[in-house]
């Protein structure tokens, strides 16, 4: 099982067509660590949901710890939404699914088309086309994904979002790493569905080299993302759980922008927890 194959490169350039082109694609895949992504995917491809994400994280050698984990016990039985920052560019989505779907196996996350190639996560994702480097909302081609998201929530299930729609980058203007402006289309979607919202914050970052590449061009930086999975081997990435925001609390905000500003503050100004619970403390169904 593979996330990406040499033939998939044909869509990028005619250089990758034919036998010689496929050999070039194989070289590029090794250079960019796509072959390593394929390997860890193949190792866990027989599993689904949190069982798949758990095995994948173990295979990659990445662990995470959860601060204020007791707040997860307060999650409602019906629909709710999670919103979080987007520092890693893929691994944070895997970690979100791994954590929340241990509690709610019906949890789904809105992801970009690349992550949607991970077939074993089809029950836990809804794919859209990212806005790329443009600070615009989700394009009209994603109406199907938005409808699927609304149906999932209306049917009583939880849903997760990266409202920025793109991985964090380095801003020379204010000389710091930050997410982009949250997409208005996502904020309108969240505002339209009257369900509780859980803020989640990832406290760690990608490598300095990743952000340097972003100064050159966002597309060059994106080629580095597979390496940003493997360079975290042996680390314990920190996740913070915020206070769940009730429907009643949400109703004090007059429009999607006001609600979005509040939610963004809940995520980005979340203090560092004083203690953390290891990932292995969250048992999968059927585990001893």
Secondary structure, 3 states (H helix, E strand, C coil): CCCCCHHHHHHCCHHHCHHHHHHHHHHHHHHCCHHHHHHHHHHHCCCCHHHHHHHHHHHHCCEEEEECHHHHHHCCCCCEEEEECCCCCCHHHHHHHHHHHHHCCCCEEEEECCHHHCHHHHHHEEEECCCCCCCCCCCHHHHHHHHHHHHHHHCCCCEEECCCCCCCEEECCCCEEECCCCCHHHHHHHHHCCCEEEEEEECCCCCHHHHHHHHHCHHHHHCCHHHHHHCCCCCEEEEEECCCECHHHHCCCCCHHHHHHHHHHHHHCCCCCCCEEEHHHCCCCCCC
